[in-house]
Amino acid sequence: MNSEDVGNIFQGIYTLVTSEPIIAYTRIGLILLGMLLIYLGRKGVLEALLMIPMGLGMATINASVMIMPGGATGNLFVDPMLTDTNQLIEMLQIDFLQPIYTFTFSNGLIACFVFMGIGCLLDIGYILRNPFTSMFLAFFAEAGTFLTIPIAMLFGLTLKESASIALVGGADGPMVLFASLMMAKDLFVPITVVAYLYLGLTYGGYPYLIKLLVHKRLRGKSIVRDPKSVTKVIKPSSKLWFAVILCIILCLLFPVAAPLFFSLFMGIAVRESGLTKIREFIEGPLLYGSTFFLGLLLGILCEAHLLLNPKVLKLLVLGIIALFLSGVGGIVGGYIMYFFKKGNFNPAIGIAGVSCVPSTAKVVQKEVSKANPNAMVLPEALGANISGVITTAIITGLLITLIPMMG
C-alpha cells in the first residue's frame, strides 16, 4: 500500500497535508476556532444554541475536505456557490444539507422564521407606554449603522458591502443575513458570521462602555415615574392594531423588505391575538429550531476557501466599529434625554436601544443595580430595546431600497 492509497482512505488528512500552506493553516485555525466556540457556548459566554452548532459545523467542514470525482476537493455537506440548475438538482440529492441551505437559507426564509419568533417574544406595551423616549433612544443607537458605511468605503468596500456590514451595528442577526443576501451575496457568509459572533460582545463588552461613559452617580439614577403611566394598561387589541398598521405602512414604504416586516409583526400579532398554541410553536420549536439550523449552516459555510477573501479581516474590524459606535450613540441619546427630562432619566438606558433583545436591556439594569440596588430602569430599557428591533427593520428596508439605486 503506497502513500496515495493511504491518502484515498484518510482523505481529510491527505487533503490537509497536500494543500497549499495558507489553506492548511486556515483549515487548522478554523477547526480550533470551532472548538473555542463550542467551549464558550458551553460556558455560557456566548449563546449556546447558536455557537455550539456553529462551532461543530465549522470544525467538521474543515476536517472533512475530500477528493471529489474529477480530482477537485470538496465536501458532502453543501455547495453554496452553485448557480447551474442541473448541478443544483444533482447536489440536492448528494449533499445532505443542500436542501436546507437552498430552500431556507439562501432565500432568507430562516432569517424570517427567527424574526417571527422574536416578534412573539416582544411585548410592545413597553413602547406604547413611552413611545417618544423609546424610539428616540433606538434611533440614536443606530449611529453605528450610519457612521460605519463611509468608514467601510474608506476600507475599500463597495457601497452595498459597506451597508451590509454596517448593519452589524444594529445587533440584529436576521437583519444582517437578509440584507447581505440582498446587497452583498458574495460576502454574506463572513458578514453574517461576524454579526453573530459579535452579538456576544453586546453582553460582554457593553458593561465596560457604560462604566466608561456614564459616571457612577448617573448610573445609579432612579426615575420618578408618573403614577398614571405606571398603572396604565395597554390592551392587547391596541397592541395588535399598532402592529398591523405599522406593518402595512412599512410595507408600503419599503416593499423589498416586506418579508422581514411581515415576519416580525406576524409574531407580534400572534402574541396579542391570544393564539396560544401557535404562539407556543413559533416562540418554541420554530424559533429554537431555526436558530439551531442557522448556527449549523453558518458553521458549515465557514470553509477555508470561502473565508480567504482579503475583505474578511476588514469585516472583522468594521463589525467592532459598528457595535462600538452604536453603543456610544445610544448613550449620547440617553444624555440628551437626561437633559430634556431635567435630570429625571438615567443616561445608561440609551445603550439598550441597540436591538440585541433582551441582552442590552439586561446589561443596563445589571450595571444600574451595581451603582444603586434600588434603581429600577428595566421597563424603560425594554422599551428602547424593543424599539431598536423596529428601527433596525426600518433602516434595513431603507438601505436595501436606496443603496442599489445609488451603487
N, C-alpha and C positions, 0 to 999 in steps of 0.2 A: 504493500500500500504506500503510494507516494504522497507528497505534500498536497498535490491537487485533489487527490481522493479524500484526504483528511479535511481539506477546505470545503469540499462539497458536503461533507457530513456536518461540520460545525461552521455553518456559513456566517453566523453572526460574528464570530471571532475572526474568520478569514477576511470578511469584508472590512473589518476594523483595521487589521494589520496591513492590508494591501491598499487601503485607500490613501489619498493624499494626506499629509500630516495635519493640515488645517481641518479637514473633515474628521479625522480620527480624534483630534483633541476636542473638537466641538461636540462630537458624539459622547465622549467621556465626560465632558463638562456638563452636558445636558442630563446624562444619567445621574450624576452627582447632584445636580440641581433638583431633579425629580425626587431623589431620596430626601433632600433637605425640605422640600415642600411637604412631603408626607410627614416628616418629623414635626415641622411647625404646625401642620394641621392637627396632628395627634395631640400636641401640647396645648392647642387652643390659641396659639399666637396668631394664626391665620384661620380662615373659615374652613373647617374640616370637610364639609360637604362638597366644597369646590376644589380644595387643594389636594386632598388625598387622591381622587380620581385623576386630577390633572398631573400630579407628581408621578403616579404609577404609569399613566399613559406616556408621559414624557420620557421616563426611564425605559419603558418597554419598547417604544418605537425606535429608539436609538440603539437598543441592544439587538433588535430583530431584523436588521437590514440583511437582505439575502440576494442571491443572484437569480434574476428573473429569466424566463425564456428570451433568448436573443443576446444575453450577456450583460444587460444593464442591471444595476442594483435597484431594489425596491422593497416593498413590504406587502403583507396580505391584510392590511388594515383599511387604508383609504388612500385615494389619489385625488388631492384637491385641485390638481392642475388640468384635469380632463376637460376638453371642450368639444371633442368629436362625439356626436350622438351614438354612433355604433360602438365606439370604445367604452362609452359610459354604460350602455346596456350590458356589455360584456363584464365590466368591472362590478356592476351591481350584483352579479352572480358569483363573483370571486372574492372581492374584498368585503369582509363581514360588516364593517362599519360604513361602507359606502352608501347603503340605503339611508341610514340615519343622517349622514352628512348631506347627501343630495336633497333629501325631502324635508329636512327640518332645520339644518344649519345654514347652508349656503343661500337659502331664500329668506332667512331672518325669522322663521317660524318659532324656533326655540327661544329666541330673544323675546318674541311677543308672548309666549307662554309664561316666561319668567315675569314679564311685566304685568301680565294679568294676575299672577299670583301676588305680586307686590300690591296691586290695586286692592285685592281682597283684604290685605293686611292694614290698609290705610284708613284711619278714622279722620275724615276731612272736617269733622266738627272742630278740631283744633285750629284749622284755618279759618273757618267761618266765625269763630269767636273773636279772632283778631286778624281779619283779612289784610288790612293795610300793613301792619307790622310784619306779619309772616311773609308776604310777598315782597316787601321792601328788602328784608334781610336776604331772602332767597336770590333776588336779582343781584345784590352786591356779592353774594357768594359764587356768582358765575364769572367773577373777574378773571379767573384763570383761563376760562374758555376763550374769552375775547382777547386777552393780552398775549396768550400763547401763540395765536395764529401768526402775527407778524414776527414773533421770535422764531417760530418754526421755519418761516420763509427765509429768515436770515441764515438758518442752518442748512439751507439748500433744498428744502422740501417744496413740492408744488402746493398750490393753494388748496386743492382738495385734500392732499395728505396732511397739510397743516391743520385744516379744520377738523379732520378726523382725530388726530392725536390730541388736539386742544380740548376735545370733549371729555378727555380723561379728567379735566378739571371739575366736571360735574359729578364725578364719582358715581356714575351710574353705568354699570357694565353693559346691560342690554342696549342702552342708547349708543354706546361706543361701537358695539358689534353691528348694530343696524346701520349706523351712519358710515362706518368704514366699508361695509359691504356695498353701500350706495356710491361712495365717493373715492375709495382707495382700495379696490378689491385685491390688488397685488400685495398690499401690506396689511390686510385686515387681520391676519393671524397674529403677527407680532404686536400690532396695535391693541388687539383685544386681550392678548396675554398680558401685556404691560398694564392695561386697565385693571384687570382682575388681580394681578399681583400687587398693585399699588393700593387697592381698596383697603388692604390690611394696614396700610400706613395711616389711614384716617383715624384708626383706633390707637395705633402705636405712636404716631408722631404728633397728632394734633394737641394732645395734652401739653407737650413742651411748647408748642406755638402759643397756646392760651397763656401759659405761665410767662412767656417772653413778652407778650404784647398787652396783657391785662394785669395791672397791679393787684396784689392780693386784696387790698381794701375794696376794689371794684369787683373782683371775682366773687367776693362774699356778699355782694349787694343783694338785699331782699327786695322784692317787688310788692308794692302796696296795690292790691287789686280792687277794682270796683266790685262791691258785693253783688251787683246785678249781673255782671259778666261771669262771676264765679258760679252763680246758681242758674245761669241761662242754659236752657236745654235746647239743643239743636235736634229737631225732629228728623227721623230717617227719611221722610218724604222730601224734606228740604235738601238734605244731602244728595238724595237721588236726583232731583231735578237740577241741582247745581252741576252734578257730574254730566247729566245728559246734555244740558245746554252748552256747557263748556266744551264737551266733546264735539258737538255739531259745529260750534264756532271755529274751533281749531282745525277741524277737517275742511271747512270752507276756506280757511286761510291757507292751509298747508296740506293739500291732498296727498302729496308724496309721502308724508309721514303719518297718514291716516291709520295704517296698521298699528303703529305704536299708540296713538291716541285711543283708538278703539279698544285695544287690549287693556290699557290702564283703566279707562273709565268703565269698561265692562266688568272688571274686577270690583271696582267701587260700587257699581250698580247692583251686582250680585250680593255684595255685603249688605247694602242698605235696603234691599228688596225682601229680605227675610228668606232667601232661598238657601236654607241651612245646609242641605245635603250637597248642593252644587258648590257652595262656599267651602265646605269641608274638603271636597275633592280638589278644587282649584288651589286652595292655600296649603293643601297637604300633598297628595300624590303628584298632582300636576306640577306644582312649584318645585317640590323637592326632587322629583324625577327629572324635570327639565334642567335644574341646576346641576344635578349629578352628571347628566349626559353632556351638558355644556362644558363642565370641567374636564370630563373624559376626552371629548373631541378636541378641546384646546390643547390638552397634553399630547394627544396622538398627532396633532398637526405640527408640533414642535420638533420636526425632523431637521437634522443638521443642515441639509442643503437649503431648506426654506429660510432658515434663520441666519444664514451667512451674508444676507444683504447688508451692505455697509450702512444702510439707514437705520438698522436696528439699534445701534448704540445711541444714535441721535434720539430715537423714540424713547429710550430709557431715561435720558436726561430731560427731555421735554415733558414726559409724564410727571416727573418730580416737580418740575417748574409749574406745571398747570395746577397740581393739587396744592402746592405752596401758595401760589397767588390767589387761588380760590379761598383758602383759609384766611389769608390776610384780608382779602376783600370782604369776607363775611364779618370779620372783627371790626373793620372800618365801618361797615354798615351798623354794627352794634353800637359803636361810639356815637355815630350820628343820631341813632335812635335814643341813646342815653341823654344827649343834649336836647333833642327835640322834646323828650318827655321830662325835661328839667330834673334829671337825676333819678327818676323812678324807673330805671331799667338797668339790666345787667349786660354790659358790653360783650361778655363772653358768649352770650346766646347767639350772636351773629354767626359764629362758625358752624352752628347747627344748620344753617342754610345750605351747606354742602350736602347733597342729597344721598348720602350713604345711610339709608334708613335701616334701623334706628340708631346706628353706631354713633354718629356725630352728636345726636341729642343726648345719648347716654354719656358720652365723653364730657359734654358740657356740665350735666348735672353732677357727675362724679368730681370734676375739678371745682365746681362751685361748693359742693358739700365739704371738700377738704378745707376750703377757706372759711366756710360758715356752715356748720352742720344743720342749722335751722332754715337755711335758704332753700326754697323750692322754685326752680325755674323750668322744670321738665315740661309743663303744658306749653309754655311759650317756645321752648326749644323744639318740641314735636311739631308745633305749628309751622315754624321755619323749615324744619326738616322735610315735612310732607310737601310744603310749598316748593322746596327745592326739586322734588321729583317732577312737579308740574312745570316749573320754569325750565328745567333741563330738557323736558319733552318739547316745550315751545321753541327753545333755542335750537334743538336738533332739527325740528321741522323747518325753522328759518334758514339754517345753514344748508341743509340738503336741497332746499328750494333755490336759494340765491347763489351759492358757490358755483354750481355747474354753469350758471349763466355768466359768471364772471371769469371763470377759468376753463 
